[in-house]
Amino acid sequence: MSKQKQKAKKQYLCQICGRHIDSKAALMHVKAEEYLIRLIKNNHPDWDVNSNACNKCVDYYRKLVKEAEI
């Protein structure tokens, strides 16, 4: 496989959600996660990013990010 093809297939592990993402989507993924955190913080200013959140709440905010098509 050529170096160019290997580079295109390179993946990263997201430090926020733990998913493997393609290098081409890495920046978009990070920006979406940052937006998700800002949404949660806007509605719950006392929430700490290092604190836990239940899956139902995180899924709700991920759905909002997806619907916003950022």
N, C-alpha and C positions, 0 to 999 in steps of 0.2 A: 504494500500500500504506500502511496506517495506521502511525503510529509504534509502536503496541502490537504489531502483527504484525512490524514490523522488529526491535523489541526482542526478541521471542520467538525470532527466527531468528538473532540475533547469535551468532557463533562466535568462539572464542578458539583460538590456537595454543598447545598445551601446551609449556612450556619444557623439560619432562623427556623426553617421548617424541616430540614433534614432530607429534602428531595434532591435527586440528581437532576441537574439541568444542563442543557447544551450551552456551550460557551457563547453561541450567538444570542441566546436568550438571557444570558446571565444578568446584564444590566437591567433589562426590562423586568426580570424577576425581582431583583433587589428593589427597584423603584416601586413595584406593586406591593412588596412587603412593607416598605417604608410608609407608603400611603395607608396600608392597613393599620399600622401602628398609630399613625396620626389620627385616623378615624376613631379608633378605640380611645385614645387619649383625649380627643375632643369631647366625647360623650362621657368619659370616666377619667377626669383629670387626676384623681388620686391613684389610678392604676399605675403600677411600676412595670416597665418592660421586662425586668428580671423576675417578676412574679408569675405565678401560674395563671392560666385562664382555661376554662373548660372548652372542650372541643365544640360544643354547641355554639358558644359565643364566638369562637374564632371562625367557625364555618359561616356564621351569620355575617360577619364582617368581610370574609373572603367573597361571599356572594355579592355583597355591596360593591366591592372592588371590581369583580367580574362584570357586573351589570353596568358599571361606569365606563367599562372598556378603556381603561387607561393603558 
